Every structure is written in structure tokens, then in C-alpha cells.
Amino acid sequence: VYDALVRLAQDFTLRYPLVIGQGNFGSVMGLRAAAARYTEAKLSQVAEHLMSELRYQTVDMRPTYDAVEEEPAVLPARFPSLLVNGTTGIAVGMATNIPPHNLSEVVKAAVHLVNNPDATVVQLMKFVKGPDFPLGGRIVSDRTDLKNAYETGRGSVKVRGEWRFDQDGKKENPNRLVIYSIPPSTNTGSLMTELGELVETRKLPQLVTVNDETSEQNGLRIVLELRPGSDAEAVMAYLYRQTSMEQNFGFNMTALVPDEHGALVPRVLSLKEMLQHFLNFRYETVKRRLQYQLEQLYRRIHILEGFEIIFDGLDRAIKIIRASNGKKDASAQLMKEFPLDELQTDAILELQLYRIAKLEIEKIREELAEKRAEAKRIESILKSTARMWKLISGELEEFEQKFGDKRRSGLGSSEEIVEFDPQTYIVRENTNVVVTKDGWIKRVGQLASVAKTRVRDGDAVLTVCPGSTVDNIVFFCSDGVAYTIPIDQIPVSSGYGEPLAKRAKLKDGVNVVSAVSTDTRFVSSLEESGTETGVLLMIATLRGQVMLIPLESFRTPSTKAGRKYCRLNKNDQVIYADLVTTGETVFFASRKARVLHFRIEDIPVLLNAGKGVRGMKLDADDELLGVVQLSRPSDVLKVRNENDKILSFGQTKYQVTSRGGRGVKTSTRTGFVEMIQPDIQLVDWNESGTEN
């Protein structure tokens, strides 16, 4: 319960907080709130309007969870809180993700729908411009995307953080940028971590330093210092690709609504349906409120009418009361003498003496006239649907005048996308894709020597994949995600190339483990390995897990988010991914100098991303160092030990055993520190486009 209360108090989480917190209720940096004993809370003014009509019996009550007390089945909200503050959640078989919206826009749309019941979603979008997130951000999706989301209740919009040049007096400083809004589900703490790693690793050389100057006085303010002469637009373009400065918000406007029998059922709602359900609920709520008020007025009028009757015969009434033997007797005598009922006589007998003064009698008669007029007004409203809707509209407009504010999220648009088939414009060429250990990629034609390939300082070539410009290349990354990119989109370069992160949403710290071309000229021989799933890849992880997966699942280009191919346990990562032939055997080598030799066919094939099976049993302080496939008798395992000595292990020396074993301890004194990888085999393209 306390966690929910904390969320309701966070102005960076809720667009219109329902709780006012005193104490530490967390921060936009991602810091947690203090324990409940150190904080205090009260309802905000907006929240009071969710419950202000409970006293009018406007909603049904139900037993609480322990059946000790009763609680309202739903709050008689005076504004569409579900749309205004949004919500996210998951349950059995369903989920919801409704974005927050601007209160003024939503109320104006609701009023428009009252006055124009046949209004379309497009017409309502003249008022509801789009989501309005607590931390701002800028919606850069096309209007069509928003329209589809609001019409169907499902969709996605792209939200970016906003930035500007910092001010030095009255002038802009082109070398200092200020981020002043960020997308939803992002906090400055995690964003600062991402930016700090970019500075530390120099992946974005234009970025010199990053400072978080966020405060209550400054608001959200992250300052980026750039090298003189840097292109600010290019820097931000990189950040939008590589950090959480840009995110997609997925619409899933699922809500519980009453069916024809009154039972609540989950439904995905359009913007109009959501507003209409609120208005229908509001109509019923206002109707019950007016009926309750009318009943109270009738009761009061009835009592006042009794007073009026008594005042006309006040002397007789006083005489009867003085002669009676008690309250019960007095009540009976009054009902006998005057046209009164028990309710009226009880009120008369409880009347204070000063109320029978002439001036007080006039006040009671004035009150009676006012109550009758008010009852008549409410009766006229209840009898007229038009007056009911007018009252509802007026109350909504009054609420908007009191609590409405300006949008926080900006509205933009993406560039127009021209639909065409990229394959039509690709010239088939033989090429090589060079992948470095730091994740830089480039495309070159004929490659004579790996040693002559230009890479950045400290980097080295990981692999060279031959292929055709009409094929794709799959990058398998250490976090278990694979990215399939058309080879034609890999930049041709005699320099360093570009980071894979420009074309895939790689998480920080993730590296490329392997790359495989889908060119059939280089995998056709493997298709004869006898498996029903075609060409297979072997995946091995740091903790010794192993699996086989079909290459077929990765042949088509992926999104920037990639495809999950391996589900990793905590503190684990993929260290090996390569094509295999099931008839071969494999060496697993650990850092503690253990070697395991087993058959590849003992490894199960997984058609979907999974954790695999145990390939090698490792001690808690041990790790899998590397994997070597053994397809020829001359194939050996080469490692460098802690004494900087290179050791070779032939397959004949170690017999084939079962998968999942501990392997053979090759040394009790020194462990292995590095796998010595075999030389990269290059393809010599001839004029026919085949390999020699």
C-alpha cells in the first residue's frame, strides 16, 4: 500500500498527483522514498474531487477484503482520472498501458462529446493533441500513428527528450547543451549513467562532460559540455539512438467497463469510447447525487411544513405539550390535534424555544420557500436529459478552470516515410563485412590481409564475413540479442567504419560475440548435416550453458530492438556463437584449466529463445573461457596460461565424454587466461563471384 501511496505523490510519475507528500518521496533521479515512518501524506485538491460526492450515495458500496467494513466499488470521480493520469498494469491474460493526458484537453474533448454525440475520434483529437507526460518529452510520431492509437486503443508513439543551447547571458553557448525534458519511464539517474559511460568509453568523442543540475529551483536540467566546433544535432542524434533519450510508448487502452448485464469486463477502448464511458458514468453519478439531494430536500420540506402548521396554532400546541405526560404522549396528542406525522412531531418537540419567536418563524418560512424552489429546480433537471448534460458540462468546465494547465509534452512529427522495396535498388556485389571486437562494422571489397585492415586504437578484428549485398548479416551479442541487418546497409569504408550501435539499440556494456552471413554459398554445405531445422548455430555462455539454434530464425532483417535468441541467468553472458555441423565434437575450456570434450549432437536444438542446457559444470569461481569445434583431426585447442605460455590440446588426447561434465583438469598450478583464436580465413572472390 505504501508503494502505491508513494507513486501517487510523485509529480514525476503522475501528471496530476493525488497525494501531497511531506518528507522523502523519491526523486526523478530514481532514488527510492524513505520508509513510511519518516513521511506524512494528505490528499491533494484534485484527489478530493474523486471522492467529494461519496456522501451523496452516488456509488454502490461493497464489503472490504476482510468483510469488516464497506468501501465504494468505484470512486465518483468528477474528472476522467484514468485518461488524465493514465495507468499501467498487468493481470492474468491481460495488460493495460494508458498514457497520461492534459486535463484541460481531456475535459474540453468530453464537453465537445456531450454537445456532439456523433463526434469522431479525429474531431476529438482537435482537443486531445496527444499524451502529456509528467516529465515532458516531445512526441515525434506522425499524426497518423496517434490517430490509429486513439481509434483502436492500441499503437505506439515515439517520445524524445528535449534540449536547447545553454545561455551565456543573452547569447547561446553552442558548446553547452541543456536537456530539460525526458521520455516517460526514464529517470535522470539512469540517463546520467548512460551519458557517463559514453564519456568514459569515448564512444561519443564530441561529448566532454555531463552534469546533472536538476533541482526544485532549476527543474530538470542535465548539462552536456561539447568539444568546440562539435555538431550539436549530430550529438543529439547519437544520444537518441544509443540512450533512453528516445523511447516508444505503447498504447494499450484496456479498461474494465460494464457489459449489457452490468458486469465489469476488460475491453480495449478508443479515445471516444473511453470518454463516453466516463460521461455515462458521470451521468449516473450526477443523477444519483441529485436524487439523494432531492430526498433530503423532501425530508426537510416535510419537517418545515410541520413547523408551519404548528406556528399557525402555536398556542394550542404549547397547551397540549404542557398538559402531556411526556414526549410520547405529547407526540400522540399533537398528531391527534394537527395533521402531522411522527417525523414532524419529533422535530417540533426537539425545537428550541427561541425558534418560536416571530423573527425565527419568518426565517423558517423563508427556508421552506427556498427548499421548495430548490426541489423544483432539481426535479426539472432530473426530468430533462438535456438539462442533465448541461449540468455535467458546466461542472466539467468549472473543474477545468480550477485545475487545468498547459501541456508539458511537445508535439512534433517524423519525416515522411517513402514506401519502396530496398531490394530493387541494390546492386548485387560480393563483399566482406569486417567486425571488430569493439563493435565497429564496415564493408570492404577484396580483402588481402586482416593485419592491414584499419581499426581504431585498441581495437582488433573479431571476424570477417563474406557475402553478397543482397544478403543479410546477423550480429550475435553478449546479452542474448541478435540483430539482422542487410549487408547493403553496412557502410563501405577504408577507415574505421561505424559502430553497430548506430543501427541497433544495443544496451550499454553489450558487445558483439559473432557475426554470420546468410549468404547461401557459405552455409549450403551445412544444410546437409541432417537436421530438420536446417543450418544450426551453437551458443555457449560464460557460466557453461549451451544450446543449438536454427539460423533460419534470423535470416530476415530485424528491428533495431533485435531478436532474443538466449535467455541468460543473472551475471551470465553469451561468449560464443558460430555455425556447426552436428556430426562434429567440441572442446569447452574453463579459466580453471579444465577441458571437456563432447559431441555436438548431444546439445538440444531450441526453436525459441531459452536458457539452454549445461554444457560444462563449473565451480562457482570458474568461467567458461572458450569453445573450439573439432571438424578435422588436426584441429586443436590453443590457450594462453597464467605464465604466458601457449598450450595446445589435441582431440585424441581427451576422449569424448558426456555433455555437462566437469571436464579434465589439465593443470593444478596455473589457469587459462586467453583463447588463441585460429586465423581468420578470407575469401578470394573471383570474377564469377564464388570462392576459390
LINUR-V989917 format. One record per backbone hydrogen bond with DSSP energy under -0.5 kcal/mol. CO is the residue of the C=O (numbers start at 1). NH is the residue of the N-H. E is the energy in kcal/mol with one decimal. If there is no record, write none. Layout:
# LINUR-V989917
CO;NH;E  CO;NH;E
This chain:
# LINUR-V989917
1;5;-2.3  2;6;-2.7  3;7;-2.1  4;8;-2.0  5;9;-0.8  6;9;-0.9  6;10;-0.6  7;10;-1.1  8;18;-1.4  8;19;-1.6  9;11;-0.7  10;13;-1.5  10;14;-2.8  18;44;-1.9  19;21;-0.6  20;42;-1.8  21;23;-0.5  22;40;-2.3  23;25;-0.9  24;34;-2.4  27;30;-1.9  28;188;-2.0  28;189;-0.5  31;27;-1.3  35;38;-2.0  36;39;-1.5  40;22;-3.2  42;20;-3.7  44;48;-1.6  45;49;-0.9  46;49;-0.8  47;50;-1.9  47;51;-0.6  48;51;-0.8  48;52;-1.3  49;78;-1.3  51;54;-2.1  53;56;-1.4  53;58;-0.8  54;57;-1.8  60;73;-2.8  62;71;-3.2  64;67;-1.6  69;64;-2.8  71;62;-2.9  75;77;-2.5  79;81;-2.1  80;83;-0.7  80;84;-2.3  81;85;-2.9  81;86;-0.6  82;86;-0.7  84;101;-1.4  87;98;-2.8  89;96;-2.6  91;93;-0.5  91;94;-1.3  94;91;-3.0  96;89;-2.3  97;99;-0.5  97;252;-2.0  98;87;-1.8  100;132;-2.5  102;106;-2.4  103;107;-2.6  104;108;-2.3  105;109;-2.1  106;110;-2.4  107;111;-2.6  108;112;-2.2  109;113;-2.1  110;114;-1.9  111;115;-2.1  112;116;-1.8  116;119;-2.2  120;124;-2.1  121;125;-2.0  123;126;-1.2  124;127;-1.7  124;128;-2.5  127;129;-1.1  133;136;-1.7  135;137;-0.6  135;182;-1.2  137;410;-2.2  138;140;-0.6  138;160;-2.8  139;412;-3.0  142;145;-0.5  142;146;-1.4  143;147;-2.6  144;148;-2.6  145;149;-2.2  146;150;-2.7  147;151;-2.0  148;152;-2.3  149;153;-2.1  150;271;-3.0  153;253;-2.9  155;251;-2.7  157;249;-3.4  158;140;-2.4  158;141;-0.6  159;247;-2.7  160;138;-3.2  162;180;-1.8  162;181;-1.1  164;178;-3.0  166;173;-3.3  167;169;-0.7  168;170;-0.6  168;171;-1.7  171;168;-3.8  172;174;-0.8  173;166;-0.6  173;176;-1.6  175;226;-3.2  176;166;-2.7  177;224;-3.1  178;164;-1.7  178;180;-0.6  179;222;-2.0  181;162;-1.3  183;186;-0.9  187;191;-2.2  188;192;-2.6  189;193;-1.7  190;194;-2.1  191;195;-2.7  192;196;-2.9  193;197;-2.0  194;198;-1.6  195;199;-1.9  196;200;-2.7  197;201;-2.8  198;202;-0.8  198;203;-0.9  198;204;-1.0  204;207;-2.1  206;208;-0.6  206;227;-2.2  209;225;-2.6  211;213;-0.8  211;223;-3.0  215;219;-2.5  219;215;-1.6  221;213;-2.6  221;223;-0.5  222;179;-3.1  223;211;-2.4  223;225;-0.5  224;177;-2.6  224;226;-0.5  225;208;-3.0  225;209;-1.0  227;230;-2.0  230;232;-0.9  231;235;-2.1  232;236;-2.5  233;237;-2.1  234;238;-2.0  235;239;-2.2  236;240;-2.7  237;241;-1.3  238;242;-2.7  239;243;-2.1  239;245;-0.6  243;246;-0.9  245;161;-2.7  247;159;-3.5  248;250;-0.6  249;157;-2.3  249;251;-0.6  251;155;-1.4  252;97;-2.6  252;254;-2.4  253;269;-3.0  255;257;-0.6  255;267;-2.4  257;265;-2.8  259;262;-1.6  263;259;-2.6  265;257;-2.8  267;255;-2.5  267;269;-0.6  270;274;-2.4  271;275;-2.2  272;276;-2.9  273;277;-2.6  274;278;-1.8  275;279;-2.6  276;280;-2.7  277;281;-2.3  278;282;-3.0  279;283;-2.6  280;284;-2.1  281;285;-2.5  282;286;-2.9  283;287;-2.3  284;288;-2.3  285;289;-2.3  286;290;-2.7  287;291;-2.4  288;292;-2.2  289;293;-2.6  290;294;-2.7  291;295;-2.3  292;296;-2.2  293;297;-2.2  294;298;-2.9  295;299;-2.2  296;300;-2.4  297;301;-3.3  298;302;-2.5  299;303;-1.9  300;304;-2.8  301;305;-2.7  302;306;-1.4  303;307;-2.0  304;308;-2.3  305;309;-2.0  306;310;-2.2  307;311;-2.8  308;312;-1.3  309;313;-0.8  310;313;-0.9  311;314;-0.9  313;317;-2.2  314;318;-2.6  315;319;-2.2  316;320;-2.4  317;321;-2.4  318;322;-2.5  319;323;-1.6  320;324;-0.8  321;324;-0.7  326;330;-2.8  327;331;-2.5  328;332;-2.1  329;333;-2.5  330;334;-2.3  331;335;-2.2  332;336;-1.5  333;337;-2.0  334;338;-3.1  338;340;-2.4  341;345;-2.4  342;346;-2.5  343;347;-1.8  344;348;-2.2  345;349;-2.7  346;350;-1.2  348;351;-1.3  352;355;-1.7  353;356;-2.0  354;357;-1.4  357;361;-2.4  358;362;-1.7  359;363;-1.8  360;364;-2.1  361;365;-2.0  362;366;-2.3  363;367;-2.5  364;368;-2.2  365;369;-1.9  366;370;-2.4  367;371;-2.9  368;372;-2.3  369;373;-2.1  370;374;-2.7  371;375;-2.7  372;376;-2.1  373;377;-2.1  374;378;-2.5  375;379;-2.6  376;380;-2.1  377;381;-1.8  378;382;-2.7  379;383;-1.6  380;384;-0.6  381;384;-1.0  383;385;-0.6  384;388;-1.9  385;389;-2.4  386;390;-2.1  387;391;-2.4  388;392;-2.4  389;393;-2.7  390;394;-2.4  391;395;-2.4  392;396;-2.2  393;397;-2.6  394;398;-2.2  395;399;-2.2  396;400;-2.5  397;401;-2.2  398;402;-1.3  399;403;-2.4  400;404;-2.4  410;139;-2.5  416;418;-0.6  417;419;-0.6  420;422;-0.8  421;424;-1.6  422;425;-1.3  423;426;-1.1  425;427;-0.5  426;428;-0.6  429;469;-1.9  431;467;-2.1  432;434;-0.6  432;444;-2.7  433;435;-0.5  433;465;-2.7  434;442;-1.5  435;462;-3.0  435;463;-1.9  436;439;-1.7  439;500;-3.1  440;436;-2.4  441;498;-2.4  442;434;-2.4  443;493;-1.6  444;432;-2.9  446;448;-0.5  450;453;-1.6  456;459;-2.3  460;437;-2.6  463;435;-2.6  464;466;-0.6  465;433;-2.7  467;431;-2.7  468;471;-1.9  469;488;-0.8  471;487;-2.5  472;518;-2.6  473;475;-0.5  473;485;-2.6  474;476;-0.6  474;516;-2.3  475;477;-0.6  475;483;-2.2  476;513;-3.3  476;514;-1.6  477;480;-1.7  478;574;-2.4  480;565;-3.2  480;566;-1.6  481;477;-2.0  482;563;-2.9  483;475;-2.8  483;485;-0.6  484;558;-2.1  485;473;-2.4  486;489;-1.7  487;490;-1.5  491;443;-2.5  498;441;-3.2  499;502;-1.9  500;503;-2.2  500;504;-0.8  504;506;-2.0  507;510;-1.8  511;478;-2.6  514;476;-2.6  516;474;-3.1  519;522;-1.9  520;523;-0.7  520;524;-1.9  523;526;-0.6  523;527;-1.0  524;527;-0.6  525;528;-0.9  526;529;-1.6  527;530;-0.5  531;534;-1.0  535;551;-2.8  535;552;-0.5  536;580;-2.1  537;549;-2.3  538;578;-1.6  539;547;-1.8  540;575;-2.5  540;576;-1.7  541;544;-2.0  542;624;-3.0  544;615;-3.1  544;616;-1.3  545;541;-2.2  546;613;-2.7  547;539;-2.8  548;606;-3.2  549;537;-2.7  550;553;-1.0  551;554;-2.5  552;555;-1.1  559;562;-1.5  560;505;-3.1  563;482;-3.4  565;610;-0.7  566;568;-0.7  569;572;-1.6  573;542;-2.8  576;540;-2.1  578;538;-3.1  580;536;-0.6  581;584;-2.1  582;601;-0.7  584;600;-2.3  584;601;-0.5  585;630;-2.9  586;598;-1.9  587;628;-2.0  588;596;-2.7  589;625;-2.7  589;626;-1.7  590;593;-1.3  591;672;-1.7  593;666;-3.1  593;667;-0.5  594;590;-2.6  595;664;-3.4  596;588;-2.6  596;598;-0.5  597;657;-3.5  598;586;-2.5  599;602;-1.1  600;603;-2.2  604;548;-1.9  604;606;-0.5  605;607;-0.5  606;550;-0.5  610;567;-2.3  613;546;-2.9  615;660;-2.5  616;618;-0.6  619;622;-1.7  623;591;-2.5  623;625;-0.5  626;589;-2.2  628;587;-2.9  629;631;-0.7  630;585;-1.2  632;635;-1.8  635;651;-0.7  636;638;-0.6  637;649;-2.2  638;676;-2.6  639;647;-3.0  640;673;-3.2  640;674;-1.4  641;644;-2.1  645;641;-2.7  645;647;-0.5  647;639;-2.3  649;637;-2.4  650;653;-0.7  650;654;-0.6  653;655;-0.6  657;599;-0.5  658;661;-1.1  661;617;-2.3  664;595;-2.2  664;666;-0.7  671;642;-1.7  674;640;-2.8  675;677;-0.9  680;682;-0.5  683;685;-0.9  684;692;-0.6  686;689;-1.6  690;686;-1.4
